[in-house]
Amino acid sequence: MSSDNQFLAQRREKAEALAGLGVKLYSNSFKPSHCIADLLPRGEALQAEEKEQGGNIYAVAGRIMAMRRFGKAAFFCIADSSERTQVYVRKDTIGEAAFEAFSKWDIGDIVGAEGTLFKTKTGELSLHARSITMISKSLRPLPEKWHGLTDVETRYRQRYVDLIVTPESRATFRKRVEIIRLIREFLSNRGFMEVETPMMQPLPGGATAKPFCTHHNALDMDLYLRVAPELYLKRLLVGGFERVFEINRNFRNEGLSTRHNPEFTMLEFYQAYATYEDMMDLTEAMISSVCQAVNGTMQISYQGSPVDLTPPWRRLTMDQALTEIAGLEPALLADQERVMELARAKGIKLEPQAGPGKAKTELFELLVEERLVDPTFITSYPTEVSPLARRNEDNPAVTDRFELFITGREIANAFSELNDPDDQRRRFEKQIAERGEDEEIHPELDTDYLRALEYGMPSAAGEGIGIDRLVMLLTDSPSIRDVILFPHMKPEERTPAPPQEP
């Protein structure tokens, strides 16, 4: 028998013995009167070996994280969602029958304890139990030494265990919740209304990405899990909601990496009568203020590299970035043929329909992107790679668009919105005509969105921010899987079932 199976067998034996003593293994009657964090201030004034005066009785519940037995007495550490504390149990206090049952308790069990506060000789606040209750018997042992899972894949696959034994993991997800709350508060305070748009859409749109497809039986139609909410949020601008935002899931049928999960959280927001420059100002204020609130500073470290989020942030056009950071000559960037030749010489594979705008963007990703550590707005993206963005009035070859890069990663994408329905139709049709074998471009025209634009959409700017990547930055997490509670994983290897006897 393997050691794992041996431990499981021992736990089940204890569970059977407890049941034989009449103990409910999964009870639902214990009611905590306090969370553990509430008890800690009450014990601050106590001295070593001193009891709290007044005879106050406290009831707390949580998981046993450590235990020390001393014959007719024991200490065990109990943790709830707020904190942890020590519980002291004596046979002559709780009674012989209860203490016999207690002898079969294990680390990992969820229990309740009721008693009075005191401090031990070493000054540790403890609860002297006058009664104890089994709430949920743990049939599997926690990882040894209870300081976290060492196997990364197990941490992601068994997040419930990771959260039990790894305080840093719990802190990361608490901070994630706070980051999202602060973003909501920031936008709401500026007049943005939070909305919900469809997760299942008849046409995928708003981004170039391969979608997941499903089928609706009652309507007898294929539907696509959304790759972006953009086109629906802009329909709301048409409808008269001038400031809207949504924080919700997007789904893209792409590979897995430290930066990519097929299901991820996006913030998208749109503001009528605003430009991409307004979005830069708002983004700078939002991210820096959220960082200050959750970290207490705007000077942070990401994987050993210092990052300063203090505004103002650097702003460069794509051509400026290629010149100043990659060292390319301005004359080369102005020559479309030379740009295409350089891209091919750098090993960039371009589709036959690709033009110099696509080549320049690929060169930027190859030569510049990873070198943008401190926050940098890159503007003036080629129109060729920006089918939904407004053309720049002085230079129609580029758009009024920016992407924000921090630690070499794209954090945000924004632009002044294209609201000319005829221009939008031409761009959609050109994109479809040139798609070739590209599964990220849907072959069907979104005629309803074009119809909405024909009713008139106000001038506007919009933006998308990857929440998971932002949380990675603000929690110093190396992988997107560290900030998603249940990331997608390859299936576990399963032991085949034994053959059935005839």
C-alpha positions, 0 to 999 in steps of 0.5 A: 500500500502506498503512503498516500493510501495508507494515510487515507486508510488511517483517516477513514479508520478514525472517521469510522471510530468517531461515528461509532462514538456517536460523533456527527462527522459533518454537523451543521449546528455549530454557530461561531460568535466571532471570527478569530481576528475579532479575538486578537484585540481583546487579548492584547492587554492580557499578560502571560498566564492571565485570563480575561476577566468577566467570564466572556465566552467565545465560539470560533470555527475553522480548520486545524493547522497544527496540533501538540498533544500532552497526554490529558491536554493538547494545543491545536492551532485553528484558522478561519478566513480572517486569522488563526489562534491557538485552542487549549483542550483539557480532559477534565474540562471538556469531559472524558467522552469528548476527549476520547473523540478528540483523540481521533481529530486530525490536522485538516479537520474543520472544528468549532471551539467554545471557551474563554481567552487567556495567554500562555506562559510564552504570551500566546493568546489562546482559547481555553475550550470548555466544549469542542465540536467536529464540523467536517472530518478531513479524510485527506491529509494536508501537505507535509509541514503545512507551508505550501504546495511545492509542485506548481501544477498541483497548486493550480489543479488543487487550488483548494489545497493551495488556499488552505496551506499557502498564505501568499496565495490567499493574499494574492486573491484577496488583493485581486478582489480589492483591485477589481473593487477599486476599478469599479469605484474609480469608474463609477465615481466618474459617471460610468455605468456598469452593464452586462452584454451577451457572453454567447453571440451570433457572430464573434467580433470586437477582436481578432481571435479564434472563438469557441463555438457551441450550438443552441438547440431551441434556436437551432443556431450556432453561437460563439463565446465572446472574444470581446464585448466591444461591439455591444458596448458601442451599441449602447453608446448609440442607444444614449448611454454615454459612459459604460463599462463591463468587467467580465469574461472573454473566451479565446480558443488559443494556446496556454502560456504564462500570459494566456488562459483561454478564459480571462477577465477583461475590463472594457469601458467607453466614453462619448465625446472623448478621444484616445488621449483622454483615455491615456489620462484616465488610464494613468490615473486609474492604474496608479491610484489602484496601485497606491491603494493596494500596495501603499506605493507606486514604486513596485518590483516585478520579478526583481525589476523595479517599476515606477507607476508614478504619473506622467507616463512615457508616450511614444508613437510606434515610429518613435519607439522603433527609432529610439529603442530599436535603433531603426532609421526614420528613413527606413520606416518611411520606405514601405518596401524596406520595412517589408524586407526588414521584417522578412530578414528578421524571420517574421512570417507575413501573409501574402495580403500583409502590408507595411503596417502589419510588418511594422507592427510585427517589428515593434513586437519583436524589437521593442515590446519586451524592453518597455518596463516602465509604463509606456503608451505606444500610439499611432498604430497602422490603420491596417492592424486597427480595423475598429479605430478612427483614422488620424485626421492628419495621417490616415495611414495610422489611427488614433490608438494606443497600447499600454505596455508595462514590464514588456507586456500589453496591459491596455488597448484603446482608441478613438472609435470609428463611427463612420458606418461606410468606412467601417463597412469597407474595413470589415469587407477588406478584412474578410476578403483578405482573411485567407486561412486566418481562423481569427477573422470571422468570415461574416459581416456584422450587419446589425452593428453597421445598422446601429452605426447608421443610426449615429454613434457619438464621437467616443473613445474606448479601452480594454484592460486585461484584469489578469495581467494587471493583477499579475503586475500588482501582485508580483505574480510570474504567471497568469495561472497564479492570479486565476483561481481555477486556470485551465489545465490538461486533464489528469492522467486517469487510472483505467477502470479494471475490466468487468467480469463477464 
